[in-house]
Amino acid sequence: MKKLTRRTLLTGLALAALTPGAAMAQAFPNKPIRLVVPYAAGGATDIIGRAAAAELSKTLGVPVTVDNRPGAGGNVGAEMVARSAPDGYTMLVSPSSLHGITPFLYSKLSYDPNKDLVPVIVLAGLANVLVVNPAVKANSVAELIALAKSQPGKLTYASSGNGSTIHLSGEMFKQMAGLDIVHVPYKGSGPALTDLIGGQVHLMFDNIPSAINQIRAGKLRALATTGPKRSPALPDLPTMAEAGLAGYEATAWFGLSLPAGTPREIVARLNAEGMKATRAPDFIRRVNEQGYEMVGGTPEQMTASIQDELKRWGPVVKASGAKVD
């Protein structure tokens, strides 16, 4: 038997001291990463997901590929990630609605988005924009309210799915303006916009990034944005509060999350790479032009943001009576 050298012995002791998570993190990543978008292509979740995937592919040195898994208000894709191996190779683009609205809306979920997923980072936030088909005879929020009141139950509003901030923005509008308008859910903003442009539905509170090109092309008429202040991407549009609904505010954010049980070292690595993305000039320019605002931060800050969303949307869902089972 060969005598162990001091270097070999020290190397062996160092390896033995590594936790399984630390050892895994040292080798991470060594193969492609799948980034699941829980909505159809073309919506705001998809847009930020593709921009993030492109940036993370550069910094991680492995391909990060987008996998659209729409359905059940984002729960099909989210549950798939929650049930995946907790090794960092399957990530989710987490919209704030998944964490802050879904728990109130769905009473029979087979997973818990706030227990079976762990936060990594909030990438960006945004406001929604109220858009109507150009054939709708309303050029302002006040005119739209008057039109809806003159035709109770006739106007329809699209959403990217039950439980999305797009859906609940419409519910908040109904409650605050005292309207009877009909919700039509889709499997993402992309197909909802297609029907809105085609005239199958009348209006929508879409995320700004997925609607802005259609607004600029004149295919949709924008009436107001839903944030606390005007959007830099649509500076000429009033906020809903400025348009007459004092106190109306609905915003959203998009982050990254991983299956529960993912080693902390991998969560930290992906958070660091996500922070690099939020500071990359190309990424910032690309998403700012679409109406996003960069956020960034730690996993703990994303956890705090989730708690804020739960406090914000719980009363809205309760007042609306909306339930999906």
ABEGO torsion letter per residue (X at the ends): XBBBBAAAAAAAAAAAABBAAAAAAAAOBABBBBBBBABBBGBAAAAAAAAAAAAAAAAAGBBBBBBBBBEGGGAAAAAAAAABBBAGABBBBBBAAAAAAAAAABAABABBAAAABBBABBABBBBBBBBBBAABBBABAAAAAAAAAABBGABBBBBAEBGBAAAAAAAAAAAAAGBBBBBBBBAEAAAAAAAAAAGABABBBBBAAAAAAAAAAGABBBABBABABBBAABAABBBAAAAGBBGBBBBBBBBBBBBBGBBAAAAAAAAAAAAAAAABAAAAAAAAAAGBBBAEEBAAAAAAAAAAAAAAAAAAAAAAGBBBX
